[in-house]
Amino acid sequence: MDRPAKEFLAGFQKAAQLTQSLADSRSPHSDPTDYLRDVADLHGHSDDLVRRGLAVGCLCAMGKG
């Protein structure tokens, strides 16, 4: 596997960890779907493949990927 693919997958792994963390600690003050959408919007246009993988992972967690 080449370096760009590894970087993208590292970001995707971070999204999985974030999603699990949100599922484990549900807060009545914030909506996990809104949070994942905000993270995806923030990182989706980055040239950094880790950040882009994070964005795609968040979208997949929301069923949008």
mmJSON file of the N, C-alpha and C atoms, coordinates in Angstrom:
{"data_MODEL":{"atom_site":{
"group_PDB":["ATOM","ATOM","ATOM","ATOM","ATOM","ATOM","ATOM","ATOM","ATOM","ATOM","ATOM","ATOM","ATOM","ATOM","ATOM","ATOM","ATOM","ATOM","ATOM","ATOM","ATOM","ATOM","ATOM","ATOM","ATOM","ATOM","ATOM","ATOM","ATOM","ATOM","ATOM","ATOM","ATOM","ATOM","ATOM","ATOM","ATOM","ATOM","ATOM","ATOM","ATOM","ATOM","ATOM","ATOM","ATOM","ATOM","ATOM","ATOM","ATOM","ATOM","ATOM","ATOM","ATOM","ATOM","ATOM","ATOM","ATOM","ATOM","ATOM","ATOM","ATOM","ATOM","ATOM","ATOM","ATOM","ATOM","ATOM","ATOM","ATOM","ATOM","ATOM","ATOM","ATOM","ATOM","ATOM","ATOM","ATOM","ATOM","ATOM","ATOM","ATOM","ATOM","ATOM","ATOM","ATOM","ATOM","ATOM","ATOM","ATOM","ATOM","ATOM","ATOM","ATOM","ATOM","ATOM","ATOM","ATOM","ATOM","ATOM","ATOM","ATOM","ATOM","ATOM","ATOM","ATOM","ATOM","ATOM","ATOM","ATOM","ATOM","ATOM","ATOM","ATOM","ATOM","ATOM","ATOM","ATOM","ATOM","ATOM","ATOM","ATOM","ATOM","ATOM","ATOM","ATOM","ATOM","ATOM","ATOM","ATOM","ATOM","ATOM","ATOM","ATOM","ATOM","ATOM","ATOM","ATOM","ATOM","ATOM","ATOM","ATOM","ATOM","ATOM","ATOM","ATOM","ATOM","ATOM","ATOM","ATOM","ATOM","ATOM","ATOM","ATOM","ATOM","ATOM","ATOM","ATOM","ATOM","ATOM","ATOM","ATOM","ATOM","ATOM","ATOM","ATOM","ATOM","ATOM","ATOM","ATOM","ATOM","ATOM","ATOM","ATOM","ATOM","ATOM","ATOM","ATOM","ATOM","ATOM","ATOM","ATOM","ATOM","ATOM","ATOM","ATOM","ATOM","ATOM","ATOM","ATOM","ATOM","ATOM","ATOM","ATOM","ATOM","ATOM"],
"id":[1,2,3,4,5,6,7,8,9,10,11,12,13,14,15,16,17,18,19,20,21,22,23,24,25,26,27,28,29,30,31,32,33,34,35,36,37,38,39,40,41,42,43,44,45,46,47,48,49,50,51,52,53,54,55,56,57,58,59,60,61,62,63,64,65,66,67,68,69,70,71,72,73,74,75,76,77,78,79,80,81,82,83,84,85,86,87,88,89,90,91,92,93,94,95,96,97,98,99,100,101,102,103,104,105,106,107,108,109,110,111,112,113,114,115,116,117,118,119,120,121,122,123,124,125,126,127,128,129,130,131,132,133,134,135,136,137,138,139,140,141,142,143,144,145,146,147,148,149,150,151,152,153,154,155,156,157,158,159,160,161,162,163,164,165,166,167,168,169,170,171,172,173,174,175,176,177,178,179,180,181,182,183,184,185,186,187,188,189,190,191,192,193,194,195],
"type_symbol":["N","C","C","N","C","C","N","C","C","N","C","C","N","C","C","N","C","C","N","C","C","N","C","C","N","C","C","N","C","C","N","C","C","N","C","C","N","C","C","N","C","C","N","C","C","N","C","C","N","C","C","N","C","C","N","C","C","N","C","C","N","C","C","N","C","C","N","C","C","N","C","C","N","C","C","N","C","C","N","C","C","N","C","C","N","C","C","N","C","C","N","C","C","N","C","C","N","C","C","N","C","C","N","C","C","N","C","C","N","C","C","N","C","C","N","C","C","N","C","C","N","C","C","N","C","C","N","C","C","N","C","C","N","C","C","N","C","C","N","C","C","N","C","C","N","C","C","N","C","C","N","C","C","N","C","C","N","C","C","N","C","C","N","C","C","N","C","C","N","C","C","N","C","C","N","C","C","N","C","C","N","C","C","N","C","C","N","C","C","N","C","C","N","C","C"],
"label_atom_id":["N","CA","C","N","CA","C","N","CA","C","N","CA","C","N","CA","C","N","CA","C","N","CA","C","N","CA","C","N","CA","C","N","CA","C","N","CA","C","N","CA","C","N","CA","C","N","CA","C","N","CA","C","N","CA","C","N","CA","C","N","CA","C","N","CA","C","N","CA","C","N","CA","C","N","CA","C","N","CA","C","N","CA","C","N","CA","C","N","CA","C","N","CA","C","N","CA","C","N","CA","C","N","CA","C","N","CA","C","N","CA","C","N","CA","C","N","CA","C","N","CA","C","N","CA","C","N","CA","C","N","CA","C","N","CA","C","N","CA","C","N","CA","C","N","CA","C","N","CA","C","N","CA","C","N","CA","C","N","CA","C","N","CA","C","N","CA","C","N","CA","C","N","CA","C","N","CA","C","N","CA","C","N","CA","C","N","CA","C","N","CA","C","N","CA","C","N","CA","C","N","CA","C","N","CA","C","N","CA","C","N","CA","C","N","CA","C","N","CA","C","N","CA","C","N","CA","C"],
"label_alt_id":[null,null,null,null,null,null,null,null,null,null,null,null,null,null,null,null,null,null,null,null,null,null,null,null,null,null,null,null,null,null,null,null,null,null,null,null,null,null,null,null,null,null,null,null,null,null,null,null,null,null,null,null,null,null,null,null,null,null,null,null,null,null,null,null,null,null,null,null,null,null,null,null,null,null,null,null,null,null,null,null,null,null,null,null,null,null,null,null,null,null,null,null,null,null,null,null,null,null,null,null,null,null,null,null,null,null,null,null,null,null,null,null,null,null,null,null,null,null,null,null,null,null,null,null,null,null,null,null,null,null,null,null,null,null,null,null,null,null,null,null,null,null,null,null,null,null,null,null,null,null,null,null,null,null,null,null,null,null,null,null,null,null,null,null,null,null,null,null,null,null,null,null,null,null,null,null,null,null,null,null,null,null,null,null,null,null,null,null,null,null,null,null,null,null,null],
"label_comp_id":["MET","MET","MET","ASP","ASP","ASP","ARG","ARG","ARG","PRO","PRO","PRO","ALA","ALA","ALA","LYS","LYS","LYS","GLU","GLU","GLU","PHE","PHE","PHE","LEU","LEU","LEU","ALA","ALA","ALA","GLY","GLY","GLY","PHE","PHE","PHE","GLN","GLN","GLN","LYS","LYS","LYS","ALA","ALA","ALA","ALA","ALA","ALA","GLN","GLN","GLN","LEU","LEU","LEU","THR","THR","THR","GLN","GLN","GLN","SER","SER","SER","LEU","LEU","LEU","ALA","ALA","ALA","ASP","ASP","ASP","SER","SER","SER","ARG","ARG","ARG","SER","SER","SER","PRO","PRO","PRO","HIS","HIS","HIS","SER","SER","SER","ASP","ASP","ASP","PRO","PRO","PRO","THR","THR","THR","ASP","ASP","ASP","TYR","TYR","TYR","LEU","LEU","LEU","ARG","ARG","ARG","ASP","ASP","ASP","VAL","VAL","VAL","ALA","ALA","ALA","ASP","ASP","ASP","LEU","LEU","LEU","HIS","HIS","HIS","GLY","GLY","GLY","HIS","HIS","HIS","SER","SER","SER","ASP","ASP","ASP","ASP","ASP","ASP","LEU","LEU","LEU","VAL","VAL","VAL","ARG","ARG","ARG","ARG","ARG","ARG","GLY","GLY","GLY","LEU","LEU","LEU","ALA","ALA","ALA","VAL","VAL","VAL","GLY","GLY","GLY","CYS","CYS","CYS","LEU","LEU","LEU","CYS","CYS","CYS","ALA","ALA","ALA","MET","MET","MET","GLY","GLY","GLY","LYS","LYS","LYS","GLY","GLY","GLY"],
"label_asym_id":["A","A","A","A","A","A","A","A","A","A","A","A","A","A","A","A","A","A","A","A","A","A","A","A","A","A","A","A","A","A","A","A","A","A","A","A","A","A","A","A","A","A","A","A","A","A","A","A","A","A","A","A","A","A","A","A","A","A","A","A","A","A","A","A","A","A","A","A","A","A","A","A","A","A","A","A","A","A","A","A","A","A","A","A","A","A","A","A","A","A","A","A","A","A","A","A","A","A","A","A","A","A","A","A","A","A","A","A","A","A","A","A","A","A","A","A","A","A","A","A","A","A","A","A","A","A","A","A","A","A","A","A","A","A","A","A","A","A","A","A","A","A","A","A","A","A","A","A","A","A","A","A","A","A","A","A","A","A","A","A","A","A","A","A","A","A","A","A","A","A","A","A","A","A","A","A","A","A","A","A","A","A","A","A","A","A","A","A","A","A","A","A","A","A","A"],
"label_entity_id":["1","1","1","1","1","1","1","1","1","1","1","1","1","1","1","1","1","1","1","1","1","1","1","1","1","1","1","1","1","1","1","1","1","1","1","1","1","1","1","1","1","1","1","1","1","1","1","1","1","1","1","1","1","1","1","1","1","1","1","1","1","1","1","1","1","1","1","1","1","1","1","1","1","1","1","1","1","1","1","1","1","1","1","1","1","1","1","1","1","1","1","1","1","1","1","1","1","1","1","1","1","1","1","1","1","1","1","1","1","1","1","1","1","1","1","1","1","1","1","1","1","1","1","1","1","1","1","1","1","1","1","1","1","1","1","1","1","1","1","1","1","1","1","1","1","1","1","1","1","1","1","1","1","1","1","1","1","1","1","1","1","1","1","1","1","1","1","1","1","1","1","1","1","1","1","1","1","1","1","1","1","1","1","1","1","1","1","1","1","1","1","1","1","1","1"],
"label_seq_id":[1,1,1,2,2,2,3,3,3,4,4,4,5,5,5,6,6,6,7,7,7,8,8,8,9,9,9,10,10,10,11,11,11,12,12,12,13,13,13,14,14,14,15,15,15,16,16,16,17,17,17,18,18,18,19,19,19,20,20,20,21,21,21,22,22,22,23,23,23,24,24,24,25,25,25,26,26,26,27,27,27,28,28,28,29,29,29,30,30,30,31,31,31,32,32,32,33,33,33,34,34,34,35,35,35,36,36,36,37,37,37,38,38,38,39,39,39,40,40,40,41,41,41,42,42,42,43,43,43,44,44,44,45,45,45,46,46,46,47,47,47,48,48,48,49,49,49,50,50,50,51,51,51,52,52,52,53,53,53,54,54,54,55,55,55,56,56,56,57,57,57,58,58,58,59,59,59,60,60,60,61,61,61,62,62,62,63,63,63,64,64,64,65,65,65],
"pdbx_PDB_ins_code":[null,null,null,null,null,null,null,null,null,null,null,null,null,null,null,null,null,null,null,null,null,null,null,null,null,null,null,null,null,null,null,null,null,null,null,null,null,null,null,null,null,null,null,null,null,null,null,null,null,null,null,null,null,null,null,null,null,null,null,null,null,null,null,null,null,null,null,null,null,null,null,null,null,null,null,null,null,null,null,null,null,null,null,null,null,null,null,null,null,null,null,null,null,null,null,null,null,null,null,null,null,null,null,null,null,null,null,null,null,null,null,null,null,null,null,null,null,null,null,null,null,null,null,null,null,null,null,null,null,null,null,null,null,null,null,null,null,null,null,null,null,null,null,null,null,null,null,null,null,null,null,null,null,null,null,null,null,null,null,null,null,null,null,null,null,null,null,null,null,null,null,null,null,null,null,null,null,null,null,null,null,null,null,null,null,null,null,null,null,null,null,null,null,null,null],
"Cartn_x":[0.857,0.0,0.909,0.573,1.408,1.076,1.944,1.813,0.497,0.062,-1.212,-2.39,-2.415,-3.491,-3.427,-2.229,-2.072,-2.525,-2.199,-2.612,-4.134,-4.75,-6.203,-6.856,-6.358,-6.924,-6.695,-5.601,-5.367,-6.443,-6.817,-7.9,-9.231,-9.458,-10.698,-10.773,-9.642,-9.59,-9.92,-9.41,-9.72,-11.226,-11.863,-13.31,-14.047,-13.575,-14.199,-14.062,-12.899,-12.677,-13.549,-13.669,-14.519,-15.979,-16.432,-17.806,-18.077,-17.138,-17.301,-17.343,-16.49,-16.465,-17.788,-18.347,-19.636,-20.752,-20.683,-21.701,-21.614,-20.398,-20.193,-20.593,-20.522,-20.807,-21.826,-23.023,-24.1,-24.424,-24.46,-24.759,-26.128,-26.937,-28.228,-28.084,-26.881,-26.659,-26.134,-25.746,-25.238,-25.705,-25.864,-26.295,-25.064,-24.803,-23.616,-23.592,-24.754,-24.793,-24.363,-24.814,-24.393,-22.891,-22.368,-20.937,-20.137,-20.547,-19.844,-19.923,-21.074,-21.225,-20.277,-20.173,-19.267,-17.809,-17.431,-16.057,-15.801,-16.756,-16.602,-16.484,-17.306,-17.243,-15.902,-15.403,-14.155,-12.951,-12.938,-11.761,-11.898,-13.072,-13.329,-12.587,-12.182,-11.535,-10.035,-9.508,-8.081,-7.26,-6.048,-5.113,-4.443,-4.536,-3.962,-4.851,-4.276,-5.065,-5.594,-4.915,-5.432,-6.72,-6.692,-7.883,-9.016,-8.672,-9.701,-10.297,-9.462,-9.961,-10.884,-10.541,-11.392,-12.761,-12.772,-14.043,-14.887,-14.269,-15.011,-15.527,-14.714,-15.158,-16.355,-16.351,-17.498,-18.746,-18.599,-19.747,-20.277,-19.378,-19.803,-20.543,-20.072,-20.727,-22.152,-22.373,-23.702,-24.546,-23.952,-24.664,-24.68,-23.737,-23.692,-22.541,-21.676,-20.455,-20.62],
"Cartn_y":[-1.162,0.0,1.233,2.206,3.401,4.392,5.37,6.331,7.115,7.646,8.373,7.511,6.252,5.362,5.148,4.992,4.814,6.057,7.235,8.478,8.614,8.313,8.397,7.439,6.211,5.225,5.606,6.29,6.768,7.783,8.641,9.593,8.893,7.886,7.118,6.427,5.935,5.308,6.333,7.55,8.601,8.886,8.84,9.051,7.933,6.703,5.577,5.736,6.172,6.388,7.529,8.587,9.713,9.278,8.522,8.042,7.16,6.285,5.425,6.251,7.25,8.122,8.861,9.345,10.035,9.081,7.849,6.863,6.481,6.448,6.058,7.149,8.39,9.488,10.446,9.968,10.782,11.946,13.125,14.327,14.862,15.258,15.843,17.248,17.814,19.189,19.288,18.155,18.21,16.984,17.163,16.083,15.497,14.214,13.603,13.745,13.67,13.806,15.204,16.223,17.591,17.743,17.139,17.23,16.56,15.359,14.669,15.466,16.074,16.893,18.096,18.73,19.872,19.453,18.307,17.811,17.535,16.896,16.601,17.886,18.889,20.169,20.867,20.778,21.443,20.824,19.509,18.819,18.318,18.378,17.775,18.364,19.612,20.262,20.41,19.718,19.807,19.021,19.466,18.712,17.594,17.665,16.65,15.401,14.273,13.065,12.484,12.71,12.257,13.009,14.32,15.133,14.776,14.516,14.145,12.773,11.847,10.543,10.668,11.585,11.86,12.348,13.237,13.777,12.684,11.861,10.788,9.782,9.48,8.564,9.103,10.39,11.005,10.93,11.191,11.111,9.675,8.706,7.302,6.941,7.443,7.166,7.733,8.784,9.398,8.745,7.821,7.175,7.984,8.937,9.828,9.516,8.574,8.307,7.417],
"Cartn_z":[0.0,0.0,0.0,-0.814,-0.897,0.23,0.364,1.466,1.459,0.305,0.314,0.792,0.399,0.834,2.34,2.878,4.323,5.078,4.549,5.196,5.187,4.054,3.948,4.938,5.003,5.922,7.385,7.669,9.036,9.421,8.501,8.754,8.919,8.106,8.203,9.564,10.055,11.375,12.466,12.32,13.291,13.32,12.155,12.099,12.829,12.664,13.364,14.875,15.321,16.752,17.269,16.499,16.878,16.971,15.991,15.986,17.202,17.527,18.695,19.976,20.05,21.223,21.393,20.296,20.349,20.763,20.293,20.649,22.123,22.655,24.048,25.036,24.618,25.548,24.947,24.799,24.237,25.166,24.612,25.377,24.957,25.918,25.552,24.962,25.03,24.584,23.159,22.571,21.207,20.437,19.154,18.276,17.581,17.755,17.143,15.619,14.991,13.535,13.105,13.808,13.502,13.696,14.76,15.033,13.913,13.507,12.42,11.12,10.862,9.658,9.704,10.857,11.005,10.8,11.348,11.167,9.683,9.019,7.591,6.777,7.095,6.381,6.607,7.821,8.174,7.454,7.324,6.802,5.366,4.802,3.499,2.322,2.41,1.266,1.452,2.43,2.721,1.698,1.483,0.647,1.437,2.769,3.648,3.592,3.203,3.021,4.33,5.444,6.731,7.042,6.858,7.115,6.159,4.911,3.94,4.282,4.734,5.172,6.369,7.275,8.423,7.965,7.003,6.491,5.842,5.026,4.355,5.384,6.377,7.43,8.192,8.462,9.154,8.283,6.995,6.093,6.019,5.994,5.98,7.26,8.377,9.653,9.674,8.916,8.841,7.748,6.987,5.892,4.617,4.508,3.346,2.402,2.775,2.008,0.845],
"occupancy":[1.0,1.0,1.0,1.0,1.0,1.0,1.0,1.0,1.0,1.0,1.0,1.0,1.0,1.0,1.0,1.0,1.0,1.0,1.0,1.0,1.0,1.0,1.0,1.0,1.0,1.0,1.0,1.0,1.0,1.0,1.0,1.0,1.0,1.0,1.0,1.0,1.0,1.0,1.0,1.0,1.0,1.0,1.0,1.0,1.0,1.0,1.0,1.0,1.0,1.0,1.0,1.0,1.0,1.0,1.0,1.0,1.0,1.0,1.0,1.0,1.0,1.0,1.0,1.0,1.0,1.0,1.0,1.0,1.0,1.0,1.0,1.0,1.0,1.0,1.0,1.0,1.0,1.0,1.0,1.0,1.0,1.0,1.0,1.0,1.0,1.0,1.0,1.0,1.0,1.0,1.0,1.0,1.0,1.0,1.0,1.0,1.0,1.0,1.0,1.0,1.0,1.0,1.0,1.0,1.0,1.0,1.0,1.0,1.0,1.0,1.0,1.0,1.0,1.0,1.0,1.0,1.0,1.0,1.0,1.0,1.0,1.0,1.0,1.0,1.0,1.0,1.0,1.0,1.0,1.0,1.0,1.0,1.0,1.0,1.0,1.0,1.0,1.0,1.0,1.0,1.0,1.0,1.0,1.0,1.0,1.0,1.0,1.0,1.0,1.0,1.0,1.0,1.0,1.0,1.0,1.0,1.0,1.0,1.0,1.0,1.0,1.0,1.0,1.0,1.0,1.0,1.0,1.0,1.0,1.0,1.0,1.0,1.0,1.0,1.0,1.0,1.0,1.0,1.0,1.0,1.0,1.0,1.0,1.0,1.0,1.0,1.0,1.0,1.0,1.0,1.0,1.0,1.0,1.0,1.0],
"B_iso_or_equiv":[0.0,0.0,0.0,0.0,0.0,0.0,0.0,0.0,0.0,0.0,0.0,0.0,0.0,0.0,0.0,0.0,0.0,0.0,0.0,0.0,0.0,0.0,0.0,0.0,0.0,0.0,0.0,0.0,0.0,0.0,0.0,0.0,0.0,0.0,0.0,0.0,0.0,0.0,0.0,0.0,0.0,0.0,0.0,0.0,0.0,0.0,0.0,0.0,0.0,0.0,0.0,0.0,0.0,0.0,0.0,0.0,0.0,0.0,0.0,0.0,0.0,0.0,0.0,0.0,0.0,0.0,0.0,0.0,0.0,0.0,0.0,0.0,0.0,0.0,0.0,0.0,0.0,0.0,0.0,0.0,0.0,0.0,0.0,0.0,0.0,0.0,0.0,0.0,0.0,0.0,0.0,0.0,0.0,0.0,0.0,0.0,0.0,0.0,0.0,0.0,0.0,0.0,0.0,0.0,0.0,0.0,0.0,0.0,0.0,0.0,0.0,0.0,0.0,0.0,0.0,0.0,0.0,0.0,0.0,0.0,0.0,0.0,0.0,0.0,0.0,0.0,0.0,0.0,0.0,0.0,0.0,0.0,0.0,0.0,0.0,0.0,0.0,0.0,0.0,0.0,0.0,0.0,0.0,0.0,0.0,0.0,0.0,0.0,0.0,0.0,0.0,0.0,0.0,0.0,0.0,0.0,0.0,0.0,0.0,0.0,0.0,0.0,0.0,0.0,0.0,0.0,0.0,0.0,0.0,0.0,0.0,0.0,0.0,0.0,0.0,0.0,0.0,0.0,0.0,0.0,0.0,0.0,0.0,0.0,0.0,0.0,0.0,0.0,0.0,0.0,0.0,0.0,0.0,0.0,0.0],
"pdbx_formal_charge":[null,null,null,null,null,null,null,null,null,null,null,null,null,null,null,null,null,null,null,null,null,null,null,null,null,null,null,null,null,null,null,null,null,null,null,null,null,null,null,null,null,null,null,null,null,null,null,null,null,null,null,null,null,null,null,null,null,null,null,null,null,null,null,null,null,null,null,null,null,null,null,null,null,null,null,null,null,null,null,null,null,null,null,null,null,null,null,null,null,null,null,null,null,null,null,null,null,null,null,null,null,null,null,null,null,null,null,null,null,null,null,null,null,null,null,null,null,null,null,null,null,null,null,null,null,null,null,null,null,null,null,null,null,null,null,null,null,null,null,null,null,null,null,null,null,null,null,null,null,null,null,null,null,null,null,null,null,null,null,null,null,null,null,null,null,null,null,null,null,null,null,null,null,null,null,null,null,null,null,null,null,null,null,null,null,null,null,null,null,null,null,null,null,null,null],
"auth_seq_id":[1,1,1,2,2,2,3,3,3,4,4,4,5,5,5,6,6,6,7,7,7,8,8,8,9,9,9,10,10,10,11,11,11,12,12,12,13,13,13,14,14,14,15,15,15,16,16,16,17,17,17,18,18,18,19,19,19,20,20,20,21,21,21,22,22,22,23,23,23,24,24,24,25,25,25,26,26,26,27,27,27,28,28,28,29,29,29,30,30,30,31,31,31,32,32,32,33,33,33,34,34,34,35,35,35,36,36,36,37,37,37,38,38,38,39,39,39,40,40,40,41,41,41,42,42,42,43,43,43,44,44,44,45,45,45,46,46,46,47,47,47,48,48,48,49,49,49,50,50,50,51,51,51,52,52,52,53,53,53,54,54,54,55,55,55,56,56,56,57,57,57,58,58,58,59,59,59,60,60,60,61,61,61,62,62,62,63,63,63,64,64,64,65,65,65],
"auth_comp_id":["MET","MET","MET","ASP","ASP","ASP","ARG","ARG","ARG","PRO","PRO","PRO","ALA","ALA","ALA","LYS","LYS","LYS","GLU","GLU","GLU","PHE","PHE","PHE","LEU","LEU","LEU","ALA","ALA","ALA","GLY","GLY","GLY","PHE","PHE","PHE","GLN","GLN","GLN","LYS","LYS","LYS","ALA","ALA","ALA","ALA","ALA","ALA","GLN","GLN","GLN","LEU","LEU","LEU","THR","THR","THR","GLN","GLN","GLN","SER","SER","SER","LEU","LEU","LEU","ALA","ALA","ALA","ASP","ASP","ASP","SER","SER","SER","ARG","ARG","ARG","SER","SER","SER","PRO","PRO","PRO","HIS","HIS","HIS","SER","SER","SER","ASP","ASP","ASP","PRO","PRO","PRO","THR","THR","THR","ASP","ASP","ASP","TYR","TYR","TYR","LEU","LEU","LEU","ARG","ARG","ARG","ASP","ASP","ASP","VAL","VAL","VAL","ALA","ALA","ALA","ASP","ASP","ASP","LEU","LEU","LEU","HIS","HIS","HIS","GLY","GLY","GLY","HIS","HIS","HIS","SER","SER","SER","ASP","ASP","ASP","ASP","ASP","ASP","LEU","LEU","LEU","VAL","VAL","VAL","ARG","ARG","ARG","ARG","ARG","ARG","GLY","GLY","GLY","LEU","LEU","LEU","ALA","ALA","ALA","VAL","VAL","VAL","GLY","GLY","GLY","CYS","CYS","CYS","LEU","LEU","LEU","CYS","CYS","CYS","ALA","ALA","ALA","MET","MET","MET","GLY","GLY","GLY","LYS","LYS","LYS","GLY","GLY","GLY"],
"auth_asym_id":["A","A","A","A","A","A","A","A","A","A","A","A","A","A","A","A","A","A","A","A","A","A","A","A","A","A","A","A","A","A","A","A","A","A","A","A","A","A","A","A","A","A","A","A","A","A","A","A","A","A","A","A","A","A","A","A","A","A","A","A","A","A","A","A","A","A","A","A","A","A","A","A","A","A","A","A","A","A","A","A","A","A","A","A","A","A","A","A","A","A","A","A","A","A","A","A","A","A","A","A","A","A","A","A","A","A","A","A","A","A","A","A","A","A","A","A","A","A","A","A","A","A","A","A","A","A","A","A","A","A","A","A","A","A","A","A","A","A","A","A","A","A","A","A","A","A","A","A","A","A","A","A","A","A","A","A","A","A","A","A","A","A","A","A","A","A","A","A","A","A","A","A","A","A","A","A","A","A","A","A","A","A","A","A","A","A","A","A","A","A","A","A","A","A","A"],
"auth_atom_id":["N","CA","C","N","CA","C","N","CA","C","N","CA","C","N","CA","C","N","CA","C","N","CA","C","N","CA","C","N","CA","C","N","CA","C","N","CA","C","N","CA","C","N","CA","C","N","CA","C","N","CA","C","N","CA","C","N","CA","C","N","CA","C","N","CA","C","N","CA","C","N","CA","C","N","CA","C","N","CA","C","N","CA","C","N","CA","C","N","CA","C","N","CA","C","N","CA","C","N","CA","C","N","CA","C","N","CA","C","N","CA","C","N","CA","C","N","CA","C","N","CA","C","N","CA","C","N","CA","C","N","CA","C","N","CA","C","N","CA","C","N","CA","C","N","CA","C","N","CA","C","N","CA","C","N","CA","C","N","CA","C","N","CA","C","N","CA","C","N","CA","C","N","CA","C","N","CA","C","N","CA","C","N","CA","C","N","CA","C","N","CA","C","N","CA","C","N","CA","C","N","CA","C","N","CA","C","N","CA","C","N","CA","C","N","CA","C","N","CA","C","N","CA","C","N","CA","C"],
"pdbx_PDB_model_num":[1,1,1,1,1,1,1,1,1,1,1,1,1,1,1,1,1,1,1,1,1,1,1,1,1,1,1,1,1,1,1,1,1,1,1,1,1,1,1,1,1,1,1,1,1,1,1,1,1,1,1,1,1,1,1,1,1,1,1,1,1,1,1,1,1,1,1,1,1,1,1,1,1,1,1,1,1,1,1,1,1,1,1,1,1,1,1,1,1,1,1,1,1,1,1,1,1,1,1,1,1,1,1,1,1,1,1,1,1,1,1,1,1,1,1,1,1,1,1,1,1,1,1,1,1,1,1,1,1,1,1,1,1,1,1,1,1,1,1,1,1,1,1,1,1,1,1,1,1,1,1,1,1,1,1,1,1,1,1,1,1,1,1,1,1,1,1,1,1,1,1,1,1,1,1,1,1,1,1,1,1,1,1,1,1,1,1,1,1,1,1,1,1,1,1]
}}}
